[in-house]
Amino acid sequence: MPAFIGILSLDTRFPRIPGDAGNVGSYHLPARLRVIEGVSSPEVVRDGRPTPEIVARFIAAAQALEAEGAVLITSTCGFLISVQAEIARAVRVPVLLSGLALVPMVRSLTGGRPVGILTASRASLGPAALAAAGCTPDQVRIAGMDTDPVFAATFLAAKSAQAESLDPARIGAAVCAAGRALVARTPEIGAIVLECGNLPPYAAQLRAATGRPVVSILDGARLIAP
């Protein structure tokens, strides 16, 4: 059986464009998507764990993907970092649910400098999520996309209220603006980690705009399942 990556996905209706962590073509290996029906951003984007019922559904989906032959489990939402350890314990294959899990490695690779984090929701990324990622608030500098009305309406709303289309050029411009503002405010950062699975399509643009390495869950997948 060919190796494949299993993706745990929120239930959304916006397009999963190339580069999005929920697009099976974004990965270097074949991938399979498992949608957790009825669970969208409001249930997961928070500084803490989803409800036990939702966590149990994610675990069951991860175990099903493992049984089908997945060599790695990823996800479309970086706020699942809150259950990274629990889901990893529930299966025998590697689990990488969030780009945030890469922050300690990126910090080490950049001489211990603070790591910039670009997140879907600055308001929701607090100490609990950072602790689950193995870092502390003083080690990171955070910027969020939640203040951009187009981004928020597309990616952060409940599924029923999400936009059904998106303008990648408009989103990319907003991502680059947020990145430039982050570097201007905190020039000490050595690299930028993307929390959100909707942000990797703009990684190359962001790298060019900020002059900093940009790391996403897709980069982690290439390291773990070459």
Secondary structure, 3 states (H helix, E strand, C coil): CCCEEEEEECCCCCCCCCCCCCCHHHCCCCEEEEECCCCCHHHHCCCCCCCHHHHHHHHHHHHHHHHHCEEEEEECCHHHHHHHHHHHHHCCCCECCCHHHHHHHHHHHCCCCCEEEEECCCCCCCHHHHHHCCCCHHHEEEEECCCCHHHHHHHHCCHHHCCCCCCHHHHHHHHHHHHHHHHHHCCCCCEEEECCCCCHHHHHHHHHHHCCCEECHHHHHHHHCC
